[in-house]
Amino acid sequence: MSRDDSSHDARPSMDEIGPALERMGLLESATCPALTPLTGGVSSDIWRVDLPAGPACIKRALARLRVSAEWHAPVERNHFEMQWMRCADRVVPGSVPEILGADASLGLFVMRYLDPLEYPVWKHQLSEGLGETASAAAVGERLVRIHAATAGDAELAARFATDETFFAIRIEPYLLATARVHPPLASALERLAEITAREKRALVHGDVSPKNLLIGPRGPVFLDAECAWYGDPAFDLAFCLNHLLLKCLWVPAASERFLACFEALAGAYLARVDWEEARAFEARTARLLPGLLLARVDGKSPVEYLTADRDKQKVRQVAARLLRRPAANLAQVASSWASQLGH
């Protein structure tokens, strides 16, 4: 729910925000309270605002993302993010922050602010070495419920036909940009991009990362569904599991706990796959995961916490091996990674 304001000065005018909040019924007058920038992301502006009904967040998508590479994305994703949240809340009530209002003309929406003392960010917990398998399993269980409930839904497929946005935000900067950096692996990465783009099975979040998950008192809460797309749910599972592997290099002392979280999340998810043959789904996830692993060191959006060359080389070695000889299941991916770590 947080965003980094350090490299982008453009903000909505108070003259615009106040009336918008009044139209939403969130203010009695058009005088807007102070906006406090929240920190942490690259794709949106997001502010905290204290409204009469309590604290809230205002979120607006950026046309150019805050990364060193040239990376543009359609701002219409703001609308689809809000729609994904509404769909997810119908399937699993409480799995997203409450939406309070929206203004399409300004390209923003407002949601309930969740106190980090009660809803800690999962990434923050992992950074401290707190790898609870119960939390990981709960993430997998909630995610698969959303996928299963939306699988094979023609109406949702038409409503979330956001292929252009998903290509711009995920397929190109992660898989194809990485292919350009690694010509010997280009054909494998390009093949993954093709497979991912053609699968149209369920409603996908697109950024299921620990930074976008709050571990709430009644279960995980999903944030930042800007990449919402009707496509391959294997992307969501691989994307999240990938982060648990990378965290092993960030907090080496907790690597065994993170690998246990990997197993718990994957197991909870795979136990509920019913829209296709579970083994085929798992194999597709296992093939995609090393492509995403490599993308987080050599794509357009590298993780900020891997800075040592030796750690990046570990990622490259495992990813290259698995891209050349794909794993049949997720346990094989985890085993290959654990071997690289010396477990």
C-alpha positions as CSV (number, residue, x, y, z in Angstrom):
1,M,0.0,0.0,0.0
2,S,3.1,2.2,0.2
3,R,4.9,4.1,-2.6
4,D,8.2,6.0,-2.9
5,D,7.8,9.7,-3.6
6,S,11.5,10.5,-3.7
7,S,11.9,10.7,-7.5
8,H,8.6,12.0,-8.7
9,D,7.4,15.5,-7.8
10,A,4.1,15.6,-9.7
11,R,1.1,15.5,-7.3
12,P,-2.6,16.0,-7.8
13,S,-3.6,19.5,-7.1
14,M,-5.5,20.2,-3.8
15,D,-8.0,22.0,-6.1
16,E,-8.7,18.6,-7.7
17,I,-8.4,16.2,-4.8
18,G,-10.7,18.0,-2.4
19,P,-13.7,18.2,-4.8
20,A,-13.1,14.6,-5.8
21,L,-13.3,13.4,-2.2
22,E,-16.4,15.5,-1.7
23,R,-18.0,13.9,-4.8
24,M,-17.2,10.5,-3.3
25,G,-19.0,11.5,-0.1
26,L,-15.7,11.3,1.9
27,L,-15.6,15.0,2.7
28,E,-18.3,17.4,3.6
29,S,-16.5,20.3,1.9
30,A,-14.0,20.5,-0.9
31,T,-11.1,21.5,1.4
32,C,-8.7,18.6,1.3
33,P,-6.7,17.6,4.4
34,A,-2.9,17.3,4.1
35,L,-1.6,14.4,2.0
36,T,1.3,12.4,3.4
37,P,3.4,10.5,0.7
38,L,3.9,6.8,1.5
39,T,7.1,5.1,0.5
40,G,8.2,1.9,-1.1
41,G,7.1,1.4,-4.7
42,V,7.8,2.4,-8.3
43,S,4.6,2.3,-10.2
44,S,2.2,4.7,-8.4
45,D,1.8,7.7,-6.3
46,I,0.1,6.9,-3.0
47,W,-0.7,9.2,-0.1
48,R,-2.3,8.8,3.3
49,V,-5.1,11.3,4.1
50,D,-7.0,11.6,7.4
51,L,-10.7,11.8,6.6
52,P,-13.6,12.3,9.0
53,A,-14.3,8.6,8.8
54,G,-10.7,7.6,9.5
55,P,-7.4,7.4,7.7
56,A,-7.4,6.4,4.0
57,C,-5.0,6.0,1.1
58,I,-5.3,7.7,-2.3
59,K,-3.6,5.9,-5.1
60,R,-2.8,7.1,-8.7
61,A,-0.9,5.1,-11.3
62,L,2.2,6.6,-13.0
63,A,2.7,6.5,-16.8
64,R,6.5,6.1,-16.4
65,L,7.7,3.8,-13.6
66,R,10.4,4.9,-11.2
67,V,13.2,2.6,-12.3
68,S,16.5,3.3,-14.1
69,A,15.3,1.6,-17.3
70,E,12.8,3.3,-19.6
71,W,9.6,1.6,-18.5
72,H,6.1,2.9,-19.5
73,A,2.7,1.4,-18.7
74,P,-0.9,2.3,-19.4
75,V,-2.4,4.3,-16.5
76,E,-5.7,2.6,-17.1
77,R,-4.4,-0.2,-14.9
78,N,-5.6,1.8,-11.9
79,H,-9.2,1.0,-12.9
80,F,-8.5,-2.7,-13.3
81,E,-6.6,-2.8,-10.0
82,M,-9.7,-1.6,-8.3
83,Q,-11.9,-4.1,-10.2
84,W,-9.6,-6.9,-9.2
85,M,-9.9,-5.9,-5.6
86,R,-13.7,-5.9,-5.8
87,C,-13.6,-9.4,-7.3
88,A,-11.2,-10.7,-4.8
89,D,-13.3,-9.4,-1.9
90,R,-16.4,-11.1,-3.2
91,V,-14.5,-14.4,-3.3
92,V,-12.6,-14.0,0.0
93,P,-14.1,-11.2,2.1
94,G,-11.3,-9.2,3.8
95,S,-8.6,-10.2,1.4
96,V,-8.1,-6.6,0.2
97,P,-8.5,-3.2,1.8
98,E,-12.0,-1.7,1.6
99,I,-12.5,0.6,-1.4
100,L,-14.0,3.9,-0.3
101,G,-14.4,5.7,-3.7
102,A,-12.9,6.4,-7.1
103,D,-12.5,9.2,-9.6
104,A,-11.9,8.0,-13.1
105,S,-11.2,11.5,-14.5
106,L,-8.2,11.9,-12.1
107,G,-7.2,8.2,-12.5
108,L,-7.2,7.5,-8.7
109,F,-9.1,5.6,-6.1
110,V,-9.3,5.7,-2.3
111,M,-9.1,2.8,0.1
112,R,-9.1,2.2,3.8
113,Y,-5.7,2.7,5.5
114,L,-4.7,-0.4,7.5
115,D,-2.5,0.2,10.5
116,P,0.9,-1.5,10.0
117,L,0.9,-2.4,13.7
118,E,-2.1,-4.7,13.1
119,Y,-1.3,-5.5,9.5
120,P,2.4,-5.9,9.1
121,V,3.9,-6.1,5.6
122,W,5.1,-9.7,5.0
123,K,8.3,-8.4,3.4
124,H,9.2,-6.6,6.6
125,Q,8.6,-9.8,8.6
126,L,10.8,-11.8,6.2
127,S,13.5,-9.2,6.4
128,E,13.7,-9.9,10.1
129,G,14.0,-13.6,9.5
130,L,10.4,-14.3,10.5
131,G,9.4,-17.1,8.2
132,E,6.1,-18.6,9.5
133,T,4.8,-21.5,7.5
134,A,1.2,-20.7,8.7
135,S,1.4,-17.3,7.0
136,A,2.8,-18.7,3.8
137,A,0.1,-21.4,3.7
138,A,-2.6,-18.8,4.2
139,V,-1.3,-16.8,1.3
140,G,-1.4,-19.8,-0.9
141,E,-4.8,-20.8,0.2
142,R,-6.3,-17.4,-0.3
143,L,-4.6,-17.0,-3.7
144,V,-5.9,-20.3,-5.1
145,R,-9.4,-19.6,-3.9
146,I,-9.4,-16.4,-6.0
147,H,-8.1,-18.3,-9.0
148,A,-10.4,-21.2,-8.6
149,A,-13.5,-19.0,-8.2
150,T,-12.7,-17.0,-11.4
151,A,-11.4,-19.8,-13.6
152,G,-13.3,-20.4,-16.8
153,D,-15.4,-17.2,-16.4
154,A,-16.0,-15.7,-19.9
155,E,-17.4,-12.5,-18.5
156,L,-14.3,-11.8,-16.4
157,A,-12.1,-12.8,-19.3
158,A,-13.7,-10.1,-21.4
159,R,-13.6,-7.5,-18.6
160,F,-10.0,-8.1,-17.8
161,A,-8.6,-8.5,-21.3
162,T,-5.6,-6.4,-20.3
163,D,-3.0,-8.1,-22.4
164,E,-1.4,-4.9,-23.5
165,T,-0.9,-3.7,-19.9
166,F,0.3,-7.1,-18.7
167,F,2.8,-7.3,-21.6
168,A,4.1,-3.8,-20.7
169,I,4.4,-4.4,-17.0
170,R,5.3,-8.1,-16.7
171,I,6.1,-10.0,-19.9
172,E,8.4,-7.5,-21.6
173,P,10.3,-6.1,-18.6
174,Y,10.7,-9.5,-16.9
175,L,11.1,-12.2,-19.5
176,L,11.9,-10.4,-22.8
177,A,14.2,-7.8,-21.3
178,T,16.1,-10.6,-19.5
179,A,16.3,-12.6,-22.7
180,R,18.1,-9.6,-24.3
181,V,20.7,-9.7,-21.5
182,H,21.2,-13.5,-21.8
183,P,21.3,-14.4,-25.5
184,P,22.1,-18.1,-24.8
185,L,18.9,-18.3,-22.8
186,A,16.8,-16.1,-25.0
187,S,14.9,-18.9,-26.7
188,A,13.8,-20.4,-23.4
189,L,12.8,-17.1,-22.0
190,E,10.9,-16.1,-25.1
191,R,9.1,-19.4,-25.1
192,L,8.0,-18.8,-21.5
193,A,6.7,-15.4,-22.6
194,E,4.7,-17.0,-25.3
195,I,3.2,-19.7,-23.0
196,T,2.4,-17.1,-20.3
197,A,0.7,-14.8,-22.8
198,R,-1.5,-17.4,-24.4
199,E,-2.9,-19.1,-21.2
200,K,-6.4,-17.6,-20.4
201,R,-7.5,-19.5,-17.3
202,A,-8.3,-17.2,-14.3
203,L,-8.1,-13.8,-12.9
204,V,-4.5,-13.0,-12.2
205,H,-3.2,-10.4,-9.7
206,G,0.2,-10.1,-11.4
207,D,2.3,-8.8,-8.4
208,V,1.9,-11.3,-5.6
209,S,5.0,-10.2,-3.7
210,P,5.7,-10.1,0.0
211,K,5.8,-6.3,-0.3
212,N,2.2,-6.4,-1.5
213,L,0.9,-8.7,1.2
214,L,-0.2,-7.7,4.7
215,I,-0.3,-10.4,7.4
216,G,-3.6,-9.4,9.0
217,P,-5.3,-10.8,12.1
218,R,-7.9,-12.6,10.0
219,G,-5.6,-13.6,7.1
220,P,-3.4,-12.1,4.4
221,V,-4.5,-8.9,2.6
222,F,-3.5,-8.4,-1.0
223,L,-2.4,-5.0,-2.2
224,D,-1.3,-3.4,-5.6
225,A,-3.1,-5.4,-8.2
226,E,-2.1,-3.0,-11.0
227,C,-1.2,-5.9,-13.3
228,A,-4.7,-7.4,-13.0
229,W,-5.2,-9.7,-16.1
230,Y,-7.3,-12.6,-17.1
231,G,-4.6,-15.1,-17.9
232,D,-2.3,-17.7,-16.4
233,P,-2.6,-18.2,-12.6
234,A,0.8,-20.0,-12.7
235,F,2.3,-16.5,-13.0
236,D,1.0,-15.5,-9.6
237,L,2.2,-18.6,-7.9
238,A,5.6,-18.5,-9.5
239,F,6.0,-14.8,-8.8
240,C,5.3,-15.2,-5.1
241,L,7.4,-18.4,-4.7
242,N,10.3,-16.7,-6.5
243,H,10.5,-14.1,-3.7
244,L,10.8,-16.7,-1.0
245,L,13.8,-18.1,-2.8
246,L,15.4,-14.7,-3.2
247,K,14.9,-13.9,0.5
248,C,17.2,-16.8,1.3
249,L,20.1,-14.6,0.0
250,W,18.8,-11.5,1.7
251,V,18.6,-13.2,5.1
252,P,20.8,-16.3,4.9
253,A,20.2,-17.3,8.6
254,A,16.6,-17.8,7.8
255,S,17.0,-19.6,4.5
256,E,15.7,-23.0,5.9
257,R,12.6,-21.2,7.2
258,F,12.0,-19.5,3.9
259,L,12.3,-22.8,2.1
260,A,9.8,-24.3,4.5
261,C,7.5,-21.3,3.6
262,F,8.0,-22.1,-0.1
263,E,6.9,-25.7,0.5
264,A,3.9,-24.6,2.7
265,L,2.6,-22.0,0.2
266,A,3.0,-24.3,-2.8
267,G,1.4,-27.2,-1.0
268,A,-1.6,-25.1,0.2
269,Y,-2.1,-23.7,-3.3
270,L,-1.7,-27.0,-5.3
271,A,-4.1,-28.8,-3.0
272,R,-7.0,-26.7,-4.4
273,V,-6.1,-26.5,-8.1
274,D,-9.3,-27.8,-9.8
275,W,-9.6,-25.9,-13.1
276,E,-7.0,-28.0,-14.9
277,E,-4.8,-31.0,-14.2
278,A,-2.8,-30.1,-11.1
279,R,0.4,-31.8,-12.3
280,A,0.3,-29.9,-15.6
281,F,-0.3,-26.6,-13.8
282,E,2.6,-27.3,-11.4
283,A,5.0,-28.1,-14.2
284,R,4.1,-24.9,-16.0
285,T,4.8,-23.0,-12.7
286,A,8.1,-24.8,-12.2
287,R,9.2,-23.9,-15.8
288,L,8.3,-20.2,-15.4
289,L,9.9,-19.7,-11.9
290,P,13.6,-19.7,-13.0
291,G,12.7,-17.1,-15.7
292,L,11.3,-14.8,-13.0
293,L,14.3,-15.6,-10.8
294,L,16.7,-14.5,-13.4
295,A,14.6,-11.4,-14.1
296,R,15.0,-10.1,-10.6
297,V,18.7,-9.6,-11.1
298,D,18.9,-8.9,-14.9
299,G,15.5,-7.6,-15.9
300,K,14.1,-4.1,-15.7
301,S,13.0,-4.5,-12.1
302,P,15.9,-6.1,-10.1
303,V,15.2,-6.6,-6.4
304,E,16.9,-3.8,-4.4
305,Y,18.4,-6.0,-1.7
306,L,20.6,-8.3,-3.9
307,T,23.8,-6.2,-4.4
308,A,26.6,-8.6,-4.0
309,D,28.0,-10.1,-7.2
310,R,28.3,-13.6,-5.6
311,D,24.6,-13.6,-4.8
312,K,23.6,-12.5,-8.3
313,Q,25.8,-15.2,-9.7
314,K,24.0,-17.8,-7.6
315,V,20.7,-16.7,-9.0
316,R,22.1,-16.8,-12.6
317,Q,23.6,-20.3,-12.1
318,V,20.4,-21.9,-10.8
319,A,18.2,-20.1,-13.2
320,A,20.3,-21.0,-16.2
321,R,20.4,-24.6,-15.2
322,L,16.6,-24.8,-14.7
323,L,15.9,-22.9,-18.0
324,R,18.1,-25.4,-19.9
325,R,16.7,-28.4,-18.1
326,P,13.2,-27.5,-16.8
327,A,12.0,-29.0,-13.5
328,A,8.9,-31.2,-13.5
329,N,7.6,-29.8,-10.2
330,L,8.2,-27.2,-7.6
331,A,10.0,-29.5,-5.2
332,Q,12.7,-29.9,-7.8
333,V,13.1,-26.1,-8.1
334,A,13.4,-25.8,-4.4
335,S,15.9,-28.6,-4.2
336,S,18.1,-27.1,-6.9
337,W,18.0,-23.8,-5.1
338,A,18.8,-25.4,-1.7
339,S,21.8,-27.1,-3.3
340,Q,23.1,-23.8,-4.5
341,L,22.8,-22.4,-1.0
342,G,24.7,-25.4,0.4
343,H,21.8,-27.0,2.2
